[in-house]
Amino acid sequence: MTLMIRPAEISDLAGILEIVNDAILNSTAIFSHHVVTLENRRAWFLDRKERNFPVLVAALGNEILGFASFGDFRPHDGYLHTVEHSIYVHRHHHGKGVGKQLMPPLFEAARAMGKHIMIGGVSADNAGSIHFHRSLGFSETGRLKEVGWKFDRWLDLVFMQKNLDVSSSSHVHP
């Protein structure tokens, strides 16, 4: 069977939910202590769809190995051309190239929507995710010290960004 990268469907939400809740319970990838419900993921999914933001899944048959999406970076119109992405891969599939297959179609979707910059917020203690983002052309642009609390310790948040312009040497005001 071949790994397929495709738009998510409602039927994929149980797989997405499993990945999200595992990240909440077992990692610092999400600065939250509370698992989410299927209804929460349904509302998130429908909101993304209503706003024309992509939700992509990496599927092997009926199994969801990972997902990626993006949304507004901030609500003000001056940030219209900047998005913040999320990418999560099932922990049993880390390091197998699932994320590297999910990101290029996400970049293309952002470019098609006229987006200029993609932001990623990564826990500073997640060296694997920082390396992953760097390998995709993201650079570290900021570090917020001790803004998160999880597992009885303070967490730093690293902001990474990627210029989505095909030619980043010429910036034209939209």
Secondary structure, DSSP 8 states (H G I E B T S, - for coil): ---EEEE--GGGHHHHHHHHHHHHHH-SSS--SS---HHHHHHHHHHHHHTT--EEEEEETTEEEEEEEEEESSSSGGGTTEEEEEEEE-GGGTTTTHHHHHHHHHHHHHHHTT--EEEEEEETT-HHHHHHHHHTT-EEEEEEEEEEEETTEEEEEEEEEEE--SSTT-----
